[in-house]
Amino acid sequence: MAQKIDDFDVQLRLLECWLPLVEEIRRQQGWQESIQDLERLIMRAAAALQRARSGEEAYQIICAYHQQLERKTPWHDDREESSAARG
């Protein structure tokens, strides 16, 4: 059974694993998003990143998810929707 991403320890491991790569991609691509936005990007892309078979594939996944989130600007709209959904 897959672990829930709601689990704090799972989230922490995902961030420890993927944040260095996402930060490097941000630097290379000139993205202006905050660390919090990058962390949210990782959480959104987590299932796809688990299936990545190479660094290049992970790079492509991260860029694709970034593009999707960029279309939903400003990024904080997602957080507001999530907060409203939680009540």
Helices and strands as residue ranges (DSSP letters): H 8-29, H 35-50, H 55-71, H 76-86
